[in-house]
């Protein structure tokens, strides 16, 4: 039975559907196997990839899901891919095209150590062949691929690099547009985030233009997370801060060449720490942070140009680098490099461990220029470095302070030339410092030029040797000037490969001289030689110290000779002064310079003069014009200690005098049995401890004579003598003064002398009234004034103690009887008083002392009676007493006597002769 046409078409359609269904079923069942066993292995083989594992998890008309995939490319690269999605259409498959390839969660493990070594070796061995084989255009590459993707996307990838024992992880994404591959162009973007720091990369490859371009940007990269990248080469590096990066690279594909490169970065909140140094951002005048900029530029036929800055470095000192830039130029025999820099060490404490610290008071600004020639392998370098004061400080001075010590100079000049060849370094250096000035409160020094020159090398260790020349050094200490025309030091600093640093050398000074015109002192022929070594074990041999001849005024004092050397804390010196001025006298010097981290630098000097007795009297006028005519002798010894600690000067001393005698023959002054143990607390300030004791066994001045003088005193600056107490035995009694001060600035002195139990007769005899004897005592006070070069007594009085009678006998009184008329009452009264005082007992007595026109006026008042009959008788005719020759006839039961004496003071004391230098 024949089917109708309609049914025939239905049957044909059903058959076609069945055939298509069977075909689709067969394709569904066979395509995965075909892709897995035939197509993908063939593609991987064509790409040179060893495909270990592959499983197709899903296949459809529009896409295929593959994974996981494990790839091994050589020995150092492994790739694990969680899934690959292939997007296509049946039509695109027929055209050998994939709409997109999406690679999800790839993990790439790269061992950098072996990979770099293998890559370098492979490049050296196969570079010509590889260059020939890989000289493809993009269209040729498209023809070689079994299938051409339109877009390649990588999502959530992780790149793990193993380098020198450290694993570095970095997520990344990739998006490539390969639609124009047949036309010779590929464009794409990538995102890589090492340790969470996002970097954006955009690139274009154009084989028709033979050009490739890459653009890189990154903002806010955290340096602390990027520091591990440099850990294998700088394990002690620590870094903090934020980094912004932009870069553009332009190049040609065939032959591979760099056309242009621009790299710029900014570092903010930066702190990079290495051993002994810290780098960070500089701040401007307003205190705001200035970013550190790094720039690298390269054009096709121009040198590499780079710039870095500004930044500052700290520890141990703070250094600011405002600009650092240079070039790198290739040539036939290698590379030529140049660099320029402006550096500044700002005002700061350079050494804070010292006490006090060394303070830089003005900035040290330097301009540096460096040139170098490098071999192709960079194993050999010839270089030259020069540094001068920066243009901004060409006329400024450099100044530093250490306590009260101030140093200043012009900015230094530095030059270094040398060569580095396969690990061996040889160089020569020169450094000069001009117009060096050293200032202390009481001293200053100047050196026109300090020059240091030498060489260094690292053969078998480090070796640095050279000389330091400080010729024509001059100094001023108080009123003394010192000149040192020849000052030259040599040094050698070494460090063997397995040892610590060491220093050896010598400091030498010759032909020095010190002249003090104020005190007419000259020290000539000063020389010193000091071997130095560090460490000080074993201690270096001591050097020598010599000075002489030494002149004071026209006198030859003698010479100085000794040794000096180094010890653990600084310097020491021992010297002996042999006097020509005082034959047989020596002075021993012992000084030490100490350096302590707690107390800073300290200088201590001890001077000792052993007990010395001059062989003959010493004329003190040889030492001071005001002491002309004075002669001294006795036993003398002295010691002094000077110390400078923490910038402060401390000077103490002790002078011992025993059995000393001072004479002034012209005035009749004599001091015998002088003894004193003087404790000086400040030599430079001329200050002693309180209550210093001076004792004199016997004192003679003019007609005055005293004994057992005891003086309690203190010397005070400036040149003041504070007399705390003065006592002496005089006139068989005791004199004592109030406290008073003698000062060079004061021409007037007022004090009061108190007398206790003074023998009245001795007082009159000492003061020039007459020859006297007796046993009566008086007490009282005598105001004394020194004014306008004259000595005055102001209303002094001495009186007897009530109810204590006394006797007095006066002889040789020079009373002016001749000036009175014979028989006059005044003459008779004076004559009776004169006879009565030859042997007189008194119930009370008073002696008044005053000065007038350079004379001493004495007024003696007595109330008593004579102890014998006087040669007088009463004459009734005249109504008065008359003198009779022979035995005394008149007995006086009571006579009150009032006598006045006038004696020139200079005749009593001869003080003008005493205090007036001879020849004036």
C-alpha positions in Angstrom: 0.0 0.0 0.0 1.3 3.3 -1.1 1.8 6.0 1.5 0.4 9.4 0.8 2.8 12.2 0.0 2.1 13.8 3.3 2.9 10.7 5.2 6.1 10.3 3.1 7.4 13.7 4.1 6.6 13.0 7.7 8.5 9.7 7.5 11.4 11.4 5.9 11.5 14.1 8.5 11.3 11.5 11.3 14.1 9.6 9.8 16.2 12.8 9.5 15.5 13.6 13.1 16.5 10.1 14.1 19.7 10.3 12.1 20.5 13.7 13.6 19.7 12.5 17.1 22.0 9.5 16.5 24.7 11.8 15.2 24.3 14.2 18.1 24.4 11.3 20.5 27.5 10.0 18.8 29.0 13.4 18.9 28.1 13.9 22.5 29.7 10.6 23.4 32.8 10.9 21.1 33.7 14.6 21.3 35.0 14.5 24.9 37.1 11.5 24.1 38.3 13.1 20.9 39.2 16.4 22.7 40.8 14.5 25.6 42.7 11.9 23.6 43.3 13.4 20.2 42.8 17.2 19.9 44.1 18.7 23.2 47.2 16.4 23.3 48.0 17.4 19.8 47.7 21.1 20.7 49.8 20.7 23.8 52.5 18.8 21.8 52.5 21.5 19.2 52.9 24.1 22.0 55.8 22.1 23.6 53.8 21.5 26.8 53.8 18.2 28.8 50.2 17.6 29.6 50.0 15.2 32.5 46.4 15.2 33.5 43.3 16.3 31.7 39.6 15.6 32.4 36.7 17.1 30.4 34.0 17.8 33.0 31.4 19.3 30.6 31.0 19.7 26.9 28.3 21.5 25.0 27.5 23.2 21.8 28.7 26.5 23.0 31.4 25.7 25.6 33.6 23.1 27.1 34.7 22.8 30.7 38.1 21.2 31.2 40.0 20.5 34.4 41.9 20.0 36.5 45.0 20.3 34.3 48.6 19.7 35.5 51.4 21.0 33.3 55.2 20.7 33.8 57.4 22.9 31.6 61.0 22.0 32.1 62.3 21.3 35.6 61.5 24.6 37.2 58.0 25.5 36.1 54.8 23.7 37.2 51.3 24.8 36.4 48.1 23.6 38.0 44.8 24.8 36.5 41.5 24.3 38.3 39.4 24.8 35.2 39.6 26.0 31.6 36.4 27.1 29.9 36.5 27.1 26.0 33.8 29.2 24.4 33.0 28.6 20.8 30.3 28.0 18.2 30.1 25.2 15.6 30.9 27.8 13.0 33.9 29.1 14.9 35.2 25.5 15.4 35.1 25.1 11.6 37.2 28.3 11.3 39.6 26.9 14.0 38.6 29.7 16.3 37.6 29.9 19.9 35.4 32.8 21.0 37.2 32.9 24.4 39.4 30.9 26.6 38.8 31.5 30.3 41.4 30.0 32.7 40.3 29.9 36.2 42.4 29.7 39.4 45.7 28.8 37.8 48.6 28.2 40.2 52.1 28.7 38.7 55.1 27.5 40.7 58.4 28.8 39.5 61.8 28.0 41.0 63.8 31.1 40.3 67.3 30.0 41.3 67.6 27.1 38.8 65.4 28.8 36.3 67.7 31.9 36.0 70.8 29.7 35.8 69.2 27.5 33.1 67.8 30.4 31.2 71.2 32.1 31.1 72.9 28.9 30.0 70.2 28.3 27.4 70.5 31.8 26.1 74.2 31.6 25.8 74.1 28.3 23.9 71.0 28.7 21.7 70.6 32.4 21.2 71.4 32.5 17.5 69.2 29.5 16.6 66.4 30.7 18.9 66.5 34.1 17.4 66.1 32.6 13.9 63.3 30.2 14.9 61.3 32.8 16.8 61.4 35.5 14.2 57.7 35.2 13.6 55.1 37.8 12.8 51.8 37.7 14.6 50.1 36.3 11.4 52.6 33.5 11.2 52.1 32.7 14.8 48.3 32.6 14.2 48.9 30.1 11.3 51.1 27.9 13.5 48.4 27.7 16.2 46.0 24.7 15.8 43.2 26.9 17.1 43.1 30.7 17.4 41.4 32.3 20.4 39.6 35.6 20.1 40.1 36.5 23.8 42.2 34.9 26.5 41.2 35.5 30.1 42.9 34.4 33.3 41.0 34.7 36.6 42.1 34.4 40.2 45.6 33.2 39.3 48.4 32.8 41.8 52.1 33.0 40.9 54.4 31.4 43.4 58.2 32.0 43.0 60.7 30.1 45.1 63.9 32.2 45.3 66.8 31.5 47.7 64.7 29.6 50.2 61.8 32.1 50.2 58.4 31.6 48.5 56.8 34.8 47.1 53.1 34.7 46.3 51.3 37.0 44.0 47.6 36.9 42.7 47.1 38.0 39.1 44.5 38.4 36.4 45.0 38.6 32.6 42.8 39.7 29.7 44.2 39.5 26.1 42.3 40.6 23.0 43.7 38.4 20.2 41.0 39.1 17.6 43.5 41.1 15.5 46.2 38.4 15.7 45.9 37.7 12.0 46.3 41.4 11.3 49.4 41.5 13.6 48.1 43.1 16.8 47.5 41.9 20.3 46.2 44.1 23.1 45.6 43.3 26.7 45.6 44.2 30.4 46.9 42.5 33.4 46.5 42.9 37.2 49.1 41.6 39.5 49.0 42.0 43.3 52.1 40.9 45.0 51.2 40.7 48.7 48.1 42.6 48.2 49.7 45.5 46.2 47.7 46.0 43.0 49.7 46.8 39.8 47.9 47.5 36.5 49.6 46.6 33.2 48.4 47.5 29.8 50.2 46.4 26.6 50.0 46.5 22.8 52.0 44.4 20.3 51.9 45.5 16.7 54.1 43.3 14.4 53.2 45.5 11.4 54.7 48.5 13.1 57.4 46.2 14.7 56.6 47.8 18.1 55.5 46.8 21.6 54.2 49.1 24.3 53.7 48.4 28.0 52.2 50.7 30.6 52.4 50.0 34.3 50.6 51.8 37.1 50.4 51.2 40.9 49.2 53.3 43.7 49.6 52.9 47.5 51.9 49.9 47.3 53.0 48.9 50.8 56.8 48.8 51.1 56.6 46.6 54.2 55.0 43.8 52.1 57.5 44.2 49.2 60.6 44.1 51.3 60.9 40.3 51.1 61.7 40.7 47.4 65.1 42.0 48.5 65.6 39.8 51.5 67.8 37.3 49.7 70.3 40.0 48.8 69.7 42.3 51.8 68.4 40.1 54.7 68.7 42.9 57.3 66.6 45.3 55.2 63.4 46.6 56.8 61.1 49.0 55.0 57.9 50.9 55.7 56.0 53.3 53.5 53.7 53.7 50.5 54.9 53.6 46.8 53.2 55.0 43.7 54.6 53.7 40.4 54.1 54.7 36.7 56.2 53.2 33.9 56.0 53.1 30.1 58.2 50.8 27.9 58.4 51.2 24.2 60.4 48.8 22.1 60.8 47.0 18.7 60.1 43.4 18.2 62.7 42.4 15.6 65.4 42.7 16.3 64.6 43.1 20.1 65.5 46.6 21.2 64.4 49.2 23.7 63.1 52.3 22.0 62.1 54.4 25.1 61.6 53.8 28.8 60.1 56.2 31.4 59.8 55.1 35.0 58.6 57.3 37.8 57.8 56.5 41.4 56.9 58.3 44.6 57.7 57.1 48.1 55.6 58.4 51.0 55.9 57.9 54.8 59.1 56.1 54.0 61.5 54.4 56.5 64.1 52.0 55.1 66.4 50.5 57.7 69.8 48.8 57.1 72.5 48.2 59.6 73.8 51.5 60.9 71.7 53.6 58.5 68.1 54.7 58.1 66.5 56.3 55.0 63.3 58.3 55.0 61.5 61.3 53.6 62.8 64.9 53.9 60.5 67.6 55.3 60.3 71.2 53.9 60.5 74.4 55.9 56.8 74.1 56.9 57.4 70.7 58.3 55.5 68.9 55.6 56.8 65.6 54.2 58.4 65.7 50.7 57.9 62.5 48.6 61.0 60.7 47.4 61.0 60.6 43.6 62.7 58.0 41.6 63.1 58.6 37.8 64.6 56.4 35.1 64.6 57.6 31.5 66.0 56.1 28.3 65.6 57.1 24.6 66.9 55.0 21.7 70.4 56.5 21.2 70.8 58.5 24.5 72.3 57.5 27.8 70.3 56.1 30.6 69.3 58.9 32.9 68.3 58.4 36.5 67.4 60.7 39.5 66.6 60.0 43.1 65.6 62.4 45.9 65.1 64.2 48.0 65.6 62.0 51.0 67.4 61.9 54.3 69.5 59.4 56.1 70.0 58.9 59.8 72.1 57.0 62.2 74.7 57.8 63.2 74.2 61.3 61.8 71.3 62.9 60.0 72.1 63.5 56.3 69.8 65.2 53.7 70.2 64.5 50.0 68.4 67.1 48.0 69.4 65.8 44.5 71.1 62.6 43.3 71.2 62.0 39.6 73.4 60.5 36.9 73.8 58.9 33.6 74.9 55.5 32.3 76.3 55.3 28.8 77.4 52.1 26.9 80.4 52.2 24.7 82.7 49.7 22.9 84.7 48.8 26.1 81.9 48.8 28.6 80.0 51.6 30.4 80.6 55.1 31.5 78.7 56.3 34.5 78.3 59.8 36.0 76.6 60.9 39.2 76.0 64.3 40.9 74.6 64.9 44.3 73.9 67.7 46.7 74.1 66.6 50.4 73.6 68.5 53.6 74.3 67.5 57.2 71.9 69.9 59.1 72.5 71.5 62.5 72.4 68.6 65.0 74.2 66.8 67.7 76.8 64.7 65.8 77.9 62.5 68.7 75.2 62.3 71.4 77.1 59.8 73.5 79.8 62.4 74.4 79.2 64.6 77.4 78.8 67.3 76.3 77.8 66.2 72.8 79.5 67.6 69.6 77.1 70.0 68.1 77.1 71.0 64.4 76.0 74.7 64.5 75.9 75.4 60.8 74.9 73.0 57.9 77.7 71.0 56.2 76.5 71.3 52.5 78.6 69.5 49.9 78.3 69.1 46.1 79.6 65.8 44.8 80.6 64.7 41.3 81.4 61.1 40.3 82.6 59.6 37.1 83.3 55.9 36.5 84.2 53.6 33.7 82.9 50.0 33.9 84.0 47.0 31.9 81.3 45.1 30.0 81.0 42.6 32.9 81.2 45.4 35.6 84.1 43.4 37.2 86.5 46.3 36.5 85.7 50.0 37.4 87.9 53.1 37.2 86.3 55.9 39.3 86.8 59.5 40.5 84.9 61.3 43.2 85.2 65.0 44.0 83.4 66.9 46.7 83.4 70.7 47.4 81.2 73.1 49.3 77.8 73.4 47.8 77.2 76.7 45.8 74.8 77.8 48.5 77.5 77.8 51.2 80.6 78.8 49.2 81.2 81.9 51.3 79.7 80.5 54.6 81.7 79.0 57.4 81.3 75.6 58.9 81.0 75.6 62.7 80.8 73.0 65.4 80.7 73.2 69.2 81.9 70.7 71.9 81.0 72.3 75.3 82.9 75.6 75.3 85.1 74.5 72.4 84.1 76.0 69.1 85.5 74.9 65.8 85.0 76.7 62.5 86.4 76.5 59.0 85.6 76.7 55.3 83.8 73.8 53.8 86.2 70.9 53.0 87.4 69.7 49.6 87.6 65.9 48.9 89.1 64.0 46.0 89.2 60.2 45.5 90.5 58.4 42.5 90.9 54.6 42.1 90.2 51.4 40.4 88.2 48.2 41.2 89.2 45.1 39.4 87.7 41.7 40.1 87.3 42.4 43.8 90.5 44.3 44.2 90.3 48.0 45.2 93.1 50.6 45.0 92.5 54.3 45.5 94.2 57.5 46.5 92.5 60.3 48.4 93.0 63.9 49.4 91.0 66.1 51.8 91.7 69.7 52.8 90.1 72.0 55.3 91.1 75.7 55.1 91.1 78.4 57.7 90.5 76.1 60.7 89.8 78.1 63.9 89.5 76.7 67.4 88.0 78.9 70.1 87.8 78.4 73.9 86.7 81.0 76.5 90.4 81.6 77.5 92.2 80.3 74.3 92.0 80.2 70.5 93.9 78.5 67.7 94.2 78.9 64.0 95.5 76.7 61.2 95.6 78.1 57.6 95.2 74.6 56.1 94.7 71.0 57.2 95.7 68.6 54.5 95.1 64.8 54.7 96.4 62.6 51.8 97.0 58.9 51.3 96.0 55.7 49.7 93.8 52.6 50.4 93.5 49.1 49.1 91.9 45.8 50.1 94.6 43.3 49.2 94.4 40.6 52.0 92.1 43.0 54.0 91.7 46.7 54.2 94.7 49.1 54.3 94.3 52.9 54.6 97.5 55.0 55.1 98.3 58.6 54.8 99.6 61.8 56.4 97.9 64.8 58.1 99.6 68.1 57.8 98.7 71.0 60.2 101.7 73.2 59.6 101.8 76.8 60.8 99.3 76.1 63.6 99.0 79.1 65.9 97.3 79.5 69.3 96.5 82.3 71.8 96.1 81.4 75.4 95.4 84.4 77.5 98.2 86.8 76.6 100.5 84.0 75.4 100.8 83.2 71.7 102.0 79.8 70.4 103.2 78.9 67.0 103.9 75.4 65.7 105.3 75.7 62.2 105.9 71.9 61.7 103.0 69.5 62.5 102.9 66.3 60.6 101.2 63.0 61.5 101.3 59.7 59.8 98.8 56.9 60.2 98.0 53.4 58.9 94.5 51.8 59.4 94.3 48.1 58.7 91.9 45.3 58.9 92.9 41.7 57.9 90.3 39.4 56.5 89.7 37.7 59.8 90.7 40.4 62.3 89.4 43.7 63.7 90.4 47.2 62.7 93.8 48.5 63.9 95.6 51.9 63.8 99.3 52.7 64.0 101.0 56.0 63.4 103.0 58.9 64.8 102.2 62.5 65.7 105.1 64.8 65.4 105.6 68.5 66.2 108.9 70.5 65.8 110.2 74.0 66.3 107.2 75.2 68.4 107.4 78.4 70.5 105.3 80.1 73.1 105.6 83.8 73.8 103.8 85.8 76.5 104.7 89.5 76.0 102.7 90.6 79.0 104.7 88.5 81.4 107.8 88.5 79.2 107.9 84.7 79.0 109.4 82.8 76.1 109.4 79.0 75.6 111.4 78.0 72.5 112.3 74.8 70.8 109.1 72.9 71.7 109.0 69.5 70.1 106.9 66.3 70.7 106.9 62.9 69.1 104.1 60.5 70.0 103.7 56.9 68.6 100.0 55.9 68.4 98.3 52.5 68.2 94.8 51.2 68.6 93.8 48.9 70.1 96.2 49.8 72.9 97.2 46.1 73.6 100.1 46.1 73.7 100.6 49.7 74.6 102.7 51.7 72.1 106.1 52.8 73.2 106.1 56.3 74.8 107.2 59.3 72.8 109.3 62.3 73.8 108.6 65.9 74.9 111.2 68.7 74.9 111.2 72.4 75.4 113.9 74.9 76.0 115.5 77.2 76.5 112.7 78.9 78.5 113.2 82.6 79.3 111.3 84.9 81.7 112.2 88.5 81.3 115.9 88.3 80.7 116.3 85.3 83.0 117.0 81.8 81.7 114.5 79.6 83.6 115.8 76.3 82.3 114.5 73.5 80.2 111.7 70.9 80.1 112.1 67.3 79.1 110.1 64.2 79.5 107.9 61.5 77.9 104.3 61.2 76.7 102.2 58.3 75.5 98.8 56.7 75.3 96.8 54.8 77.8 93.3 53.2 77.8 91.6 56.5 78.5 93.6 58.9 76.5 97.1 60.5 76.8 99.7 60.8 79.6 102.8 62.9 80.0 105.6 63.1 82.4 108.2 65.9 82.3 110.8 67.5 84.5 111.7 71.2 84.6 115.3 71.9 85.6 115.6 75.4 86.7 118.5 77.6 85.8 117.0 80.5 87.7 117.1 78.6 91.0 120.0 76.2 90.8 119.1 72.7 92.1 115.3 73.2 91.9 113.2 70.9 89.8 109.5 70.8 89.0 107.8 67.5 88.1 104.9 67.5 85.6 102.4 64.6 85.3 99.3 64.9 83.1 96.7 62.5 81.9 93.9 63.0 79.3 91.0 60.8 80.0 88.0 59.9 77.8 84.9 58.5 79.5 81.5 57.9 77.9 79.8 59.0 81.2 81.9 62.0 82.0 83.2 63.0 78.6 86.8 64.1 78.1 88.9 65.1 81.1 92.4 66.5 81.4 94.3 66.2 84.6 97.8 67.6 85.3 99.8 67.4 88.5 102.8 69.6 89.2 105.1 68.9 92.1 108.1 70.9 93.4 110.0 68.9 96.0 111.2 70.7 99.1 113.7 73.3 98.0 116.1 75.6 99.9 117.8 78.3 97.8 121.6 78.3 98.3 121.5 82.0 98.8 118.9 84.8 99.4 116.5 85.4 96.6 115.9 89.0 95.5 112.1 89.1 94.9 112.5 92.1 92.6 113.5 89.6 89.9 109.9 88.5 89.8 107.9 91.8 90.5 109.0 95.4 90.3 106.9 96.2 93.5 109.1 93.6 95.4 112.4 95.3 94.6 114.7 95.3 97.6 113.0 92.3 99.3 115.1 89.3 100.0 113.8 85.9 100.9 115.0 82.4 101.9 113.7 79.3 103.6 112.3 75.9 102.8 109.6 75.8 100.0 107.6 73.0 98.4 104.5 73.2 96.2 102.0 71.0 94.4 99.2 71.7 92.0 96.5 69.8 90.2 94.6 71.1 87.1 91.6 69.2 85.7 89.2 69.8 82.8 86.1 67.7 83.2 82.8 68.2 81.3 84.1 71.4 79.8 84.8 72.9 83.3 88.2 73.8 84.6 89.2 72.8 88.1 92.6 73.8 89.5 93.9 73.3 93.0 97.2 73.7 94.7 99.2 73.6 97.9 102.2 75.7 98.9 104.2 74.9 102.0 106.6 77.5 103.5 108.8 76.7 106.5 111.6 78.5 108.3 111.4 81.4 105.8 112.9 84.8 106.2 112.0 88.0 104.4 114.2 91.1 104.6 114.1 94.6 103.3 117.3 96.2 104.4 116.5 99.7 103.3 113.3 100.0 105.4 114.5 97.7 108.2 111.7 95.2 107.5 112.5 91.7 108.9 110.2 88.7 109.0 111.6 85.6 110.6 110.2 82.1 111.2 107.6 82.4 108.4 105.4 79.2 108.1 102.3 78.6 106.0 100.5 75.7 104.5 98.4 77.3 101.8 95.5 75.4 100.4 94.5 76.8 97.0 91.0 75.8 95.8 91.2 77.6 92.4 94.5 78.4 91.0 93.2 80.2 87.9 90.8 82.3 90.0 93.4 82.8 92.7 91.1 81.6 95.5 92.0 79.7 98.6 90.0 77.8 101.2 88.9 79.9 104.2 90.9 80.2 107.4 94.4 79.9 105.9 97.0 80.3 108.6 100.2 82.3 108.2 102.6 82.5 111.2 105.6 84.8 111.6 107.8 84.3 114.6 109.3 87.8 114.6 108.4 91.0 112.8 110.5 94.2 112.7 109.4 97.3 110.8 111.2 100.5 111.5 111.1 101.1 115.3 108.2 98.6 115.7 108.9 95.1 116.7 106.3 92.3 117.2 106.3 88.5 117.6 104.1 85.5 117.2 102.1 87.0 114.3 99.1 84.8 113.3 97.1 85.7 110.2 93.9 83.9 109.3 93.0 84.8 105.7 91.4 83.8 102.4 92.4 84.8 98.9 89.4 85.8 96.7 89.2 86.8 93.1 90.1 89.1 91.7 93.2 89.5 93.7 91.4 90.3 97.0 92.9 89.4 100.4 90.2 88.7 103.0 91.8 89.0 106.4 89.6 87.0 108.8 91.8 87.7 111.8 95.2 89.2 112.5 96.9 88.8 115.9 100.4 89.5 117.2 102.3 90.0 120.4 103.4 93.6 120.7 104.4 95.7 123.7 104.2 92.7 126.0 100.5 92.5 125.1 98.3 91.3 122.2 97.0 93.2 119.1 94.0 92.0 117.1 92.2 93.4 114.1 88.7 93.2 112.8 88.0 91.4 109.6 88.8 93.5 106.5 89.5 93.1 102.8 92.4 94.3 100.7 91.3 94.7 97.1 93.3 96.1 94.1 90.1 97.9 93.1 89.9 99.8 96.4 92.3 102.5 97.3 90.9 103.0 100.8 91.0 100.7 103.8 89.5 101.2 107.2 89.9 98.8 110.2 90.2 98.8 113.9 93.1 97.4 115.9 92.3 96.2 119.4 95.0 96.2 122.0 94.9 93.9 125.1 97.1 94.4 128.1 99.7 96.4 126.3 102.6 97.7 128.4 102.2 101.5 128.3 106.0 102.1 128.5 106.6 99.8 125.5 103.9 101.4 123.5 105.4 104.9 124.0 108.8 103.5 123.2 107.6 101.7 120.0 105.7 104.8 118.8 108.8 107.0 119.2 107.8 109.0 122.2 110.8 108.1 124.4 112.9 105.4 126.0 110.6 103.9 128.5 110.1 101.1 131.0 107.4 100.1 133.5 104.8 97.6 134.4 101.5 99.2 133.7 99.1 97.8 131.1 96.6 99.6 128.9 93.7 98.4 126.6 91.7 100.0 123.9 91.2 100.4 120.2 93.0 102.2 117.4 91.1 102.9 114.1 93.5 102.7 111.2 92.9 104.0 107.7 94.9 103.7 104.5 93.9 106.4 102.0 95.6 107.9 99.0 98.8 106.1 99.7 99.0 107.4 103.4 98.5 105.7 106.7 96.3 107.4 109.3 95.2 106.8 112.9 91.8 108.2 113.7 91.0 108.9 117.3 92.5 105.8 118.8 92.8 105.5 122.5 94.4 103.1 125.0 93.5 103.2 128.7 94.4 101.5 131.9 92.1 99.1 133.7 90.4 100.8 136.6 91.8 100.0 140.0 95.0 98.6 138.4 97.9 101.0 139.0 101.1 101.1 137.1 104.6 102.5 136.9 106.4 104.2 134.1 109.9 105.5 133.6 110.6 107.7 130.6 114.1 108.7 129.4 115.4 110.9 126.6 112.1 112.7 126.0 112.7 115.4 123.4 110.4 118.1 124.9 110.7 121.6 123.6 111.8 123.4 126.8 114.1 125.7 124.9 111.2 127.3 123.2 109.7 128.4 126.5 110.8 131.5 128.5 112.7 130.7 131.7 110.5 130.9 134.8 107.3 130.8 132.8 104.6 128.7 134.2 104.4 126.6 131.0 108.1 125.8 131.2 108.0 125.0 134.9 105.0 122.6 134.5 106.7 120.8 131.6 109.9 120.6 133.5 108.2 119.1 136.5 106.3 116.6 134.3 109.5 115.5 132.7 111.2 114.9 136.0 108.2 113.1 137.4 107.9 110.7 134.4 111.4 109.5 135.0 109.9 107.3 137.8 106.2 107.7 138.1 103.3 105.6 139.5 99.9 106.2 138.2 96.4 105.3 139.2 95.0 105.6 135.7 96.4 106.4 132.3 95.0 107.1 128.9 96.9 107.4 125.5 95.1 109.0 122.5 96.5 108.5 119.0 95.6 110.5 115.9 97.3 111.5 112.6 97.8 115.0 111.2 99.7 115.9 108.0 101.7 112.6 108.1 102.7 112.9 111.8 101.5 110.7 114.6 100.1 112.8 117.5 100.2 111.1 120.9 98.4 112.6 123.9 99.3 111.0 127.2 97.1 111.6 130.3 98.3 110.3 133.7 97.0 110.7 137.2 99.5 109.7 140.0 102.6 110.7 141.7 106.4 110.6 141.3 108.2 107.8 143.1 111.0 110.2 144.3 111.7 113.7 145.5 111.9 116.1 142.6 114.7 118.8 142.2 112.3 121.6 142.8 111.3 123.8 145.7 108.5 126.3 146.2 109.5 130.0 146.0 107.2 132.2 148.0 108.4 135.3 146.3 107.4 134.1 142.9 104.6 131.8 144.0 105.9 129.0 141.9 108.3 126.0 141.9 111.9 126.6 141.0 114.5 123.9 139.8 117.4 123.4 142.2 120.6 121.5 141.5 121.5 118.6 143.6 119.2 116.2 145.5 115.5 116.4 145.2 113.7 118.6 147.8 110.1 118.5 146.7 107.7 115.7 147.4 104.6 115.7 145.2 101.7 113.7 146.6 99.8 113.8 143.3 100.4 115.1 139.9 98.1 114.9 136.8 100.2 114.9 133.7 99.0 115.7 130.2 101.7 115.4 127.5 101.5 115.7 123.7 104.1 114.0 121.4 104.4 114.5 117.6 106.4 111.9 115.6 106.6 111.5 111.8 104.9 108.2 110.9 107.5 107.4 108.2 110.2 107.6 110.8 108.3 105.1 112.9 107.3 102.6 110.2 109.4 103.7 107.2 106.4 102.5 105.1 107.2 104.8 102.2 110.6 103.2 101.8 109.0 99.8 102.1 106.4 100.2 99.5 108.3 102.4 97.0 110.3 100.3 94.5 113.9 101.1 94.2 114.7 103.5 91.4 111.3 105.2 91.4 
